[in-house]
Amino acid sequence: MDSLEQRIRDRAYHIWEEEGRPHGREREHWQRARSEVMAVQNGEHVSDHDVASRRRKTSRAVKIEAKSKRGKTSKKAPEDRPRA
């Protein structure tokens, strides 16, 4: 394994740990790690603000995805609810 891939792997692992070891987000963590490692390799500065901004965007995307998986039919209209 070359050193670039190992650095991406290490960074993705740290991202995974920072986010509480969630399942099913490997691709997202890998892409984010790759972006960060490539930016550093190209001499770009990756600030804490950039990292925090990416986390917020990621968090929003996850919430939106979760809502879409639940579907819009999860709330019943008042007339569809059983009466007590």
Secondary structure, 3 states (H helix, E strand, C coil): CCHHHHHHHHHHHHHHHHCCCCCCCHHHHHHHHHHHHHHHHCCCCCCHHHHHHHHHHHHHHHHHHHHHHHCHHHCCCHHHCCCC
